[in-house]
Amino acid sequence: MEKRLPPTATRTRAFAWCAAALVLYAYGVLSAKAIPMPIEGVALPLDFMVGIPLGFYLLVVRPRRLTLLTVIPVIWAGYALSAVALGAPNAGILPLLLAGLVPVELAIAAKECAKIAKVFRSAKAASPDPMTWFRETMRYLVRKDAAASITSAELSVWYYALLSWRQKPYTLPGERTFSYHNAGGYMNMMLGLGLAFPVEIVAVHLLLAQWSVAAAVAATALSLYAAIWLAGDARARAMRPIAVGPDVVRLECGIQMEAIVPLSDIERVAFSDSDLEGIAESGRLNYGTFYRPDVWVILKRPVETRTLLGQKKALAIGVSVDDPKAFAARITEVLA
């Protein structure tokens, strides 16, 4: 079994590589004109495209068990800096290194893409939840829960906005589901934004185009991205309902939050903030529509909750439900 280094050791190695790489990059670029081309044309590309990527693999990728795909951008960054320092993209041994490294990079990419596809298929077979598919796949790539949560949320937005329209809401056997996408007027607001967005995007584009075409294009692209993000989150709210099962309660809030709460850990259900006396703000997670939940699930002990920024623990989780009384009654019924 491979022995894993403690986090402090891997961070130290990563910092050492970054410092050494910056020194070598700076020295190579600044000293290029002072060293004869026959020497610099060989030494600098070897340092930038072989030595530094190898150090990155040994000191960063391997200890953290990252995918080999992360080494490829480092190789191409070394090629770009070599071309700048030597004055031409085909100077020195750059063409020879490219001829040798490109097939290696393609082989790495093919092998890693096959692994990524396998992880995705395994996650899809294990869970009907699309966010789980993307989260497990991204966790394989980045090895960090917070980064995996952020990137999987981004992928989920695009999935729900573009590919989920023929899919059914995500449910598990034995669950009774409760919708929340209409709670607090959320869907009405989304429909209003959907009607207003096209007009506003066109108007802002035409206004900015009089000053700068580049700024107009950038603003339009950002507006379209925001529209897709809002549509994806709204669709996720409809596709990922809150559910009460035989043993657990599954609390959801679009792509923003998910908590699997064992029924044995639920103390009670409250309907207002005034019922949360004794629970500090740090122990509360508020995911109600417009931060105004109509149900608080109060727990006996802190429960792990997945958010966009990774795992958090909470003693009380606030959500909005289209029928909060029916939701509370179902929990009471199952607990009885």
ABEGO torsion letter per residue (X at the ends): XBBBBBAAAAAAAAAAAAAAAAAAAAAAAAAAAABBAAAAAAAAAAAAAAAAAAAAAAAAAAAAGBBAAAAAAAAAAAAAAAAAAAGBAABEAAAAAAAAAAAAAAAAAAAAAAAAAAAAAAAAAABABAAAAAAAAAAAAAGBAAAAAAAAAAAAAAAAAAAAAABBBBBBBGBBBBBAAABGGAAAAAAAAAAAAAAAAAAAAAAAAAABAAAAAAAAAAAAAAAAAAAAAAAAAAABBBBBBAABBBBBBEAABBBBBBAAABABBBABAAAABGBBAAABBBABBGGBBABBBBBABBBBBBBAAEBBBBABBBBBBABAAAAAAAAAAAAX
